[in-house]
Structures are given as structure tokens and as C-alpha cells.
Amino acid sequence: MGKQLTEMLKGTLEGIVLAILSGRPAYGYEITAWLREQGFSDIAEGTIYALLVRIEQRGLVDVEKVPSEKGPPRKVYSLNAQGRKYLEEFWRNWSFLTERLEQLREGGK
């Protein structure tokens, strides 16, 4: 990933992770692995864990500790009602930006 894409991703990663969690609960490594499968190969696992801590502190997700076969319990994150509202706002903002960017690309029509 180039530097410009990395910087753009920083601004949208929270929404991307919330969108993943809107589909099903997941733990940090699962989220990182899915992102890498989708081509976001430069995303560090630590970046996702730090983001998960932030969204948990902001009350956007619920957390359940689930036993793991390989070590300590895993924290499984699921989107809650507040997180769904936040995600809806993210998609509205994303639509607004993409529409304006498309207009610019087409010459400001």
C-alpha cells in the first residue's frame, strides 16, 4: 500500500471495522485476517487492537470473553445499538464524500 492510501485508510478504518462487526461478532485477529484477505496487507494487528479498544471505550461495541483453545480467553466484539447508529452516520458521510469526489473527477459537473 502506498503512503497516500495508508493515510486515507486511517480515516476510514474505524468505519470498516464497524461494518465487519455489523455482519457478525469477531475477535481482533479474525478482523485483521479478513482485512488482509481483502487486500489490506499492510495493516498491523496492533492497529486493529488499538482501534478495538477505542471503539469499546466509546461504547460502540459489546465485548464477551470467550474461552480459547490456545491461551487466554478471546475478546469477541459485536456491534451494539450505539455502534449501529454510528455506522449509519459513517455510511451517510461516505456516500456524501464519494458523490462529491465523483463529481470532481468528472470535471465538477
Secondary structure, DSSP 8 states (H G I E B T S, - for coil): --HHHHHHHHHHHHHHHHHHHHHS-EEHHHHHHHHHHTT-TT--HHHHHHHHHHHHHTT-EEEEEEEETTEEEEEEEEE-HHHHHHHHHHHHHHHHHHHHHHHHHTT--
